[in-house]
Amino acid sequence: MSKGNLSQVHLQIIEQMITESLSKAAESMAQMLKIRVNPDLIQFGEGQLHAIREFDDLGRFKVNLMKVAFNGEINGAFYFVINNHEMDLINSVCLPDDITSSRNSHTKMMKHDFMSEIENLIANMSIAALSEFLGVQVIGEVPIVRNMKGELVNAYLENENELNKTNFFVNSTLNGAVVNIAPHFLWMIDDNFIRITKLNTVA
């Protein structure tokens, strides 16, 4: 937990909202993948999202990164980062053999679309959770998907911190209990989140 202008009571209320949102995200992901998924809230708090060492450790190995921006009375974005090996594991468990074994462009697109569908569902659920928590309208934008080397992810996220004017962040993972996957689920939210939280909750 990263502390700043928010009181301990505010942080506890926010943590409960985040924990509930991550639990729902893990439950939805588990239902779609038909495996048990456990959420892990690594860190949250005021300020910008810090560099994540695991991405640098991947070096030149590729990751799939989806961004779902949102705007309204609060602005920001959700990010899913999953490495290609983890995507292959998910596809091998969840998709038919004729799709996973094929390397043509059509089946390749189907493999990426399957994970994107899960990520987009979780992002929309989290947008709804933020809207309900703050009592404001928040609208999600069309997802943007990138494929990049792991060693470039932190530089990308640093730039996104600036674009989003991040003043509140969440760093979490959604971990497969049997299948060895742990995609990162990251939040970047602007200062309006803190301002409205302080107005709408009693500390």
C-alpha positions in Angstrom: 0.0 0.0 0.0 1.3 3.4 -0.9 0.1 6.3 1.3 -0.4 10.0 0.5 -3.3 12.4 0.9 -5.8 9.7 1.6 -6.5 8.7 5.2 -6.1 5.2 6.5 -9.9 4.8 6.5 -10.1 5.9 2.9 -7.4 3.5 1.9 -9.2 0.6 3.7 -12.4 1.4 1.9 -10.6 1.6 -1.4 -8.8 -1.7 -0.7 -12.1 -3.4 -0.1 -13.4 -2.1 -3.5 -10.3 -3.2 -5.3 -10.3 -6.6 -3.6 -13.9 -7.2 -4.5 -13.3 -6.1 -8.1 -10.3 -8.5 -8.4 -12.2 -11.3 -6.9 -15.0 -10.9 -9.5 -12.3 -10.6 -12.2 -10.7 -13.9 -11.1 -14.1 -15.6 -10.9 -15.0 -14.5 -14.4 -11.6 -15.5 -15.8 -11.9 -18.9 -14.0 -15.4 -19.6 -15.5 -14.1 -18.8 -19.0 -10.9 -20.8 -18.7 -12.4 -23.6 -16.6 -9.5 -23.4 -14.1 -9.2 -21.9 -10.6 -7.8 -18.4 -10.7 -6.6 -16.5 -7.5 -6.2 -12.7 -7.5 -3.1 -11.2 -5.9 -3.2 -7.5 -5.0 0.5 -6.7 -5.0 0.4 -2.9 -4.3 -1.9 0.0 -4.7 -1.9 3.7 -3.6 -1.4 7.2 -4.6 1.2 8.3 -7.2 2.3 6.7 -10.4 2.7 3.0 -11.1 6.3 1.9 -10.5 8.4 -0.2 -12.8 7.7 -4.0 -12.5 10.8 -6.1 -12.5 9.2 -9.2 -14.0 8.8 -7.4 -17.3 12.5 -6.5 -17.5 13.3 -10.1 -16.6 11.5 -11.3 -19.7 14.0 -9.5 -21.9 13.3 -10.1 -25.6 10.4 -12.6 -24.9 7.2 -11.1 -26.2 4.1 -10.1 -24.2 0.6 -9.3 -25.2 -0.6 -6.0 -23.7 -4.1 -4.8 -23.8 -5.1 -1.3 -22.8 -8.7 -0.3 -22.0 -8.9 3.4 -21.4 -11.9 5.0 -19.6 -13.2 8.5 -19.2 -15.9 10.5 -17.5 -15.7 12.1 -14.1 -12.6 10.0 -13.6 -10.1 9.1 -16.3 -7.5 6.4 -16.7 -6.9 3.0 -18.1 -6.6 -0.7 -17.3 -3.8 -2.8 -18.6 -3.4 -6.6 -19.0 0.1 -7.9 -19.6 0.4 -11.6 -20.4 3.5 -13.2 -21.9 3.2 -15.3 -25.1 4.0 -18.6 -23.3 1.2 -18.0 -20.8 -1.2 -17.4 -23.8 -0.1 -20.6 -25.4 -0.8 -22.5 -22.1 -4.3 -21.0 -21.9 -5.0 -21.8 -25.5 -3.8 -25.4 -25.1 -6.1 -25.9 -22.1 -9.2 -24.1 -23.4 -9.3 -24.3 -27.2 -9.8 -27.3 -29.5 -6.7 -29.2 -30.7 -7.3 -28.3 -34.4 -7.0 -24.6 -33.4 -4.1 -24.9 -31.1 -2.1 -27.0 -33.5 -2.7 -24.8 -36.5 -0.3 -21.9 -37.3 -2.4 -20.2 -40.0 -3.4 -16.5 -39.7 -7.0 -17.3 -39.0 -6.4 -19.6 -36.0 -3.7 -17.2 -34.7 -6.3 -14.5 -34.6 -8.8 -16.8 -32.9 -6.2 -17.5 -30.1 -5.6 -13.8 -29.5 -9.3 -13.0 -29.7 -10.1 -15.6 -27.0 -7.8 -13.9 -24.4 -8.9 -10.4 -25.5 -12.5 -11.4 -24.8 -11.6 -12.3 -21.3 -9.5 -9.2 -20.7 -12.2 -6.9 -22.1 -14.9 -8.5 -19.9 -12.7 -8.0 -16.8 -12.0 -4.4 -17.7 -15.7 -3.6 -18.2 -16.5 -5.2 -14.8 -13.8 -3.1 -13.2 -15.2 0.1 -14.9 -18.6 -0.8 -13.5 -17.1 -1.3 -10.0 -15.4 2.1 -10.1 -18.7 3.8 -11.3 -20.6 2.1 -8.5 -18.0 2.8 -5.8 -17.7 6.5 -6.7 -21.3 7.1 -7.9 -20.1 8.6 -11.2 -20.4 7.7 -14.8 -17.3 6.1 -16.4 -17.2 5.0 -20.0 -14.8 2.5 -21.4 -13.1 3.0 -24.8 -12.3 0.5 -27.5 -9.4 -1.8 -26.4 -6.0 -1.4 -27.9 -3.8 -4.5 -28.2 0.0 -4.4 -28.6 2.6 -7.2 -28.9 6.0 -6.1 -27.6 9.2 -7.3 -26.0 9.0 -7.7 -22.2 12.0 -5.4 -21.7 10.1 -2.5 -23.3 6.9 -2.8 -21.2 8.1 -0.6 -18.3 9.1 2.2 -20.6 5.7 2.0 -22.3 3.9 2.1 -18.9 6.1 5.0 -17.7 4.8 7.0 -20.7 1.3 5.9 -20.0 1.6 7.3 -16.4 2.2 10.7 -18.0 -0.6 10.4 -20.6 -3.1 9.3 -17.9 -1.8 11.8 -15.4 -1.8 8.9 -13.0 -2.2 9.7 -9.3 -3.6 6.4 -8.2 -2.5 2.9 -9.3 -3.1 -0.8 -8.7 -0.6 -3.5 -9.4 -2.2 -7.0 -9.3 -1.9 -10.5 -10.9 -4.5 -13.1 -11.7 -2.9 -16.4 -11.0 -3.8 -19.9 -12.3 -3.9 -22.4 -9.4 -3.0 -25.4 -11.7 -2.0 -23.8 -15.0 1.1 -21.8 -14.6 -0.1 -18.3 -15.6 0.0 -15.0 -13.8 -1.0 -12.1 -16.1 -0.7 -8.7 -14.6 -3.8 -6.5 -14.3 -2.8 -2.9 -13.8 -4.8 0.3 -13.1 -3.9 3.9 -13.7 -6.3 6.6 -12.5 -6.1 10.4 -12.5 -6.4 12.7 -9.4 -10.2 12.9 -9.8 -10.4 9.4 -8.2 -8.8 10.7 -5.0 -10.8 13.9 -5.0 -14.2 12.1 -5.5 -13.3 9.4 -3.0 -12.6 12.0 -0.3 -15.9 13.7 -1.1 -18.1 10.6 -1.2 -16.7 8.5 1.7 -16.5 9.4 5.3 -13.1 9.1 7.0 
